[in-house]
Amino acid sequence: MRVAVITFPGSNCDDDCHHVFGDVLGKETISVWHREVSLPTGLDVVVLPGGFSYGDYLRTGAIARFSRIMPAVANFARDGGTVIGICNGFQILCEAGLLPGALIRNRSLRFICETVSIRCETTGSILTQKLQVGQVLRVPIAHAEGCYQLDEGGLQRLEDEGQVLFRYCAPDGTVDPAANPNGSKRSIAGVMNAGRNVFGMMPHPERISEHVLGGVDGRALLEGLVGI
């Protein structure tokens, strides 16, 4: 099992992801700089980590989408490889067209850094295969542009095809507008593509994968990705 973590100028969660996949989960983990034009051979998972790629100028993820490594990431995904984008990585995948929708400024127009509750909406993916539908996780968020947007037709297709991974919710699992930290449509916190191999989520599972950091709610997600 080989995992690649892509680093863009402004990434600040790449080391976190490298540590969790490599030191915590025990998988061979390789750092890849954004100016590379190809991915290492024999990869199983590509991770686009959180941060502020290119300072989030223009739109968040809009410049990183044109990084030299992104065609290789797109080809890897189209060949069935597993790709996950966390926070800024989710934004980049949406900008690159590998996931539907877009992430815009939070409803409050402020940066939010807190721990929130999210509810698992499907077990029909390797990311969520170790969870149960309706299971509630407590996972940190840290973003200014986390408000998920998609037209109503697109949203309904996501619902009909079971592509919604997580929703923001109250601690008891109730989907309540008051528990939606950023104003995302239908309280969506994460989605996947139609091929069920590209995943995006705003919350940070890598930040809650060790007891020393306050819990392991995120660990089951990353274990699912690497087949533990």
C-alpha positions as CSV (number, residue, x, y, z in Angstrom):
1,M,0.0,0.0,0.0
2,R,1.5,3.3,-1.2
3,V,0.1,6.7,-0.4
4,A,1.1,10.0,-2.0
5,V,0.5,13.4,-0.2
6,I,0.6,16.4,-2.6
7,T,2.1,19.6,-1.3
8,F,1.1,22.9,-2.8
9,P,2.6,26.3,-1.9
10,G,0.5,27.2,1.2
11,S,-0.4,23.6,2.2
12,N,-0.3,23.3,6.0
13,C,-1.8,19.9,6.6
14,D,0.5,17.9,4.4
15,D,2.8,16.9,7.3
16,D,-0.2,15.9,9.4
17,C,-1.5,13.6,6.6
18,H,2.0,12.2,6.1
19,H,2.3,11.4,9.8
20,V,-1.1,9.7,10.1
21,F,-0.9,7.6,7.0
22,G,2.8,6.8,7.6
23,D,3.4,6.7,11.3
24,V,-0.1,6.0,12.6
25,L,-1.4,3.7,9.9
26,G,1.9,2.2,8.9
27,K,1.6,2.7,5.2
28,E,4.4,3.8,2.8
29,T,3.8,7.5,2.4
30,I,5.5,9.7,-0.2
31,S,5.5,13.5,-0.4
32,V,5.0,14.9,-3.9
33,W,5.7,18.5,-4.7
34,H,3.1,20.3,-6.9
35,R,5.6,21.0,-9.7
36,E,6.1,17.3,-10.5
37,V,4.4,16.2,-13.7
38,S,3.9,12.6,-12.7
39,L,3.0,10.5,-9.7
40,P,5.2,7.8,-8.2
41,T,4.5,4.3,-9.6
42,G,2.4,1.8,-7.7
43,L,0.3,4.2,-5.8
44,D,-3.0,3.2,-4.2
45,V,-4.1,6.6,-2.7
46,V,-3.5,10.2,-3.5
47,V,-4.2,12.8,-0.8
48,L,-4.7,16.5,-1.4
49,P,-4.3,18.1,2.1
50,G,-5.7,21.2,3.7
51,G,-4.2,24.6,3.8
52,F,-4.3,27.7,1.7
53,S,-2.8,26.8,-1.7
54,Y,-1.4,29.9,-3.4
55,G,-2.9,32.0,-0.6
56,D,-6.5,31.2,-1.8
57,Y,-6.1,34.0,-4.3
58,L,-8.8,34.4,-7.0
59,R,-10.9,31.6,-5.6
60,T,-9.9,29.0,-3.1
61,G,-8.3,26.1,-5.1
62,A,-8.5,28.0,-8.4
63,I,-4.8,28.4,-9.0
64,A,-3.8,25.0,-7.5
65,R,-6.2,23.4,-10.0
66,F,-3.6,24.4,-12.7
67,S,-0.5,23.0,-10.9
68,R,1.7,20.8,-13.0
69,I,0.8,17.7,-10.9
70,M,-3.0,18.0,-11.4
71,P,-3.2,16.3,-14.8
72,A,-1.5,13.2,-13.3
73,V,-3.9,13.3,-10.4
74,A,-6.9,13.5,-12.8
75,N,-5.5,10.6,-14.8
76,F,-5.0,8.6,-11.7
77,A,-8.6,9.2,-10.6
78,R,-10.0,8.5,-14.1
79,D,-8.1,5.2,-14.1
80,G,-9.9,4.2,-10.9
81,G,-7.3,5.3,-8.3
82,T,-8.4,6.5,-4.9
83,V,-8.2,10.3,-4.3
84,I,-9.2,12.2,-1.2
85,G,-9.2,16.0,-0.8
86,I,-9.5,17.3,2.7
87,C,-10.5,20.9,3.2
88,N,-8.4,22.9,0.7
89,G,-7.9,19.6,-1.1
90,F,-11.7,19.3,-1.4
91,Q,-11.8,22.8,-2.9
92,I,-9.1,21.9,-5.4
93,L,-10.9,18.8,-6.5
94,C,-14.1,20.8,-7.1
95,E,-12.2,23.4,-9.1
96,A,-10.6,20.7,-11.1
97,G,-13.9,19.1,-12.0
98,L,-13.1,15.9,-10.3
99,L,-16.0,16.5,-7.8
100,P,-19.3,18.3,-8.4
101,G,-20.0,21.6,-6.8
102,A,-18.0,24.5,-5.4
103,L,-16.9,25.8,-2.0
104,I,-17.5,29.5,-1.3
105,R,-17.2,31.9,1.7
106,N,-18.8,30.8,4.9
107,R,-22.2,32.2,5.7
108,S,-20.7,34.2,8.5
109,L,-17.9,35.5,6.2
110,R,-15.5,34.5,8.9
111,F,-12.8,31.8,9.3
112,I,-14.2,29.0,11.5
113,C,-11.9,26.7,13.6
114,E,-13.9,24.4,15.9
115,T,-14.9,20.8,16.3
116,V,-18.3,19.9,14.8
117,S,-20.5,16.9,14.5
118,I,-21.0,15.2,11.1
119,R,-23.4,12.3,10.3
120,C,-22.4,9.4,8.0
121,E,-24.9,9.3,5.1
122,T,-23.7,6.2,3.3
123,T,-21.4,3.1,3.8
124,G,-21.2,2.6,0.0
125,S,-17.6,3.8,-0.2
126,I,-14.3,2.7,1.0
127,L,-14.0,5.9,3.0
128,T,-17.1,5.2,5.0
129,Q,-17.2,1.4,4.9
130,K,-16.2,1.0,8.6
131,L,-19.0,3.3,9.7
132,Q,-22.8,2.9,10.0
133,V,-25.4,5.0,8.3
134,G,-26.4,7.7,10.8
135,Q,-23.2,7.3,12.9
136,V,-22.1,10.7,14.3
137,L,-18.4,11.7,14.3
138,R,-16.8,14.7,16.1
139,V,-14.2,16.1,13.7
140,P,-12.4,19.5,13.5
141,I,-13.0,22.1,10.8
142,A,-10.8,25.0,10.0
143,H,-11.9,27.0,6.9
144,A,-13.1,30.3,5.6
145,E,-14.6,28.9,2.4
146,G,-16.5,25.8,3.4
147,C,-20.0,26.6,2.2
148,Y,-20.8,23.8,-0.3
149,Q,-22.8,24.9,-3.3
150,L,-24.4,23.1,-6.2
151,D,-27.6,23.7,-8.2
152,E,-30.7,21.9,-7.2
153,G,-30.6,19.4,-10.0
154,G,-27.1,18.5,-9.1
155,L,-27.9,18.2,-5.4
156,Q,-30.8,15.9,-6.2
157,R,-28.5,13.7,-8.4
158,L,-26.1,13.4,-5.4
159,E,-28.9,12.4,-3.2
160,D,-30.4,9.9,-5.6
161,E,-27.0,8.3,-6.4
162,G,-25.9,8.1,-2.7
163,Q,-22.9,10.4,-3.3
164,V,-23.4,12.5,-0.1
165,L,-20.8,11.2,2.4
166,F,-21.5,13.4,5.4
167,R,-23.8,16.1,6.7
168,Y,-23.2,18.6,9.5
169,C,-25.5,17.7,12.4
170,A,-26.3,18.2,16.1
171,P,-24.5,15.8,18.5
172,D,-27.6,13.5,18.5
173,G,-27.5,13.3,14.7
174,T,-30.3,15.7,13.9
175,V,-29.7,17.7,10.8
176,D,-30.5,21.2,12.0
177,P,-29.6,24.5,10.3
178,A,-28.2,25.7,13.7
179,A,-25.6,22.9,13.5
180,N,-24.5,23.9,10.0
181,P,-21.3,25.9,10.6
182,N,-20.9,27.4,7.2
183,G,-24.2,27.5,5.4
184,S,-23.5,24.5,3.0
185,K,-26.5,23.4,0.9
186,R,-28.4,20.6,2.6
187,S,-25.7,20.7,5.4
188,I,-23.3,18.7,3.1
189,A,-19.9,18.2,4.6
190,G,-18.5,15.7,2.1
191,V,-19.3,14.1,-1.2
192,M,-17.8,11.6,-3.7
193,N,-17.8,11.2,-7.4
194,A,-20.1,8.9,-9.4
195,G,-17.3,6.4,-9.7
196,R,-17.0,6.3,-5.9
197,N,-13.2,6.7,-5.9
198,V,-12.8,10.4,-5.5
199,F,-13.7,11.9,-2.1
200,G,-13.9,15.4,-0.7
201,M,-14.7,16.6,2.8
202,M,-14.2,19.9,4.7
203,P,-13.6,18.4,8.2
204,H,-10.1,17.1,9.0
205,P,-10.1,13.4,9.9
206,E,-6.3,13.4,10.1
207,R,-6.5,15.8,13.1
208,I,-8.6,13.4,15.1
209,S,-6.9,10.0,14.5
210,E,-4.9,9.7,17.7
211,H,-6.0,9.6,21.3
212,V,-3.2,12.0,22.2
213,L,-5.0,14.6,20.1
214,G,-8.3,14.1,21.7
215,G,-9.9,11.2,19.9
216,V,-9.9,8.8,17.0
217,D,-13.2,9.6,15.3
218,G,-11.4,10.3,12.0
219,R,-9.2,7.2,12.1
220,A,-11.9,4.8,10.8
221,L,-12.2,6.9,7.6
222,L,-8.5,6.8,6.8
223,E,-8.3,3.1,7.7
224,G,-11.0,2.4,5.2
225,L,-9.1,4.2,2.5
226,V,-6.0,2.0,3.1
227,G,-7.8,-1.2,3.7
228,I,-7.1,-1.7,7.4
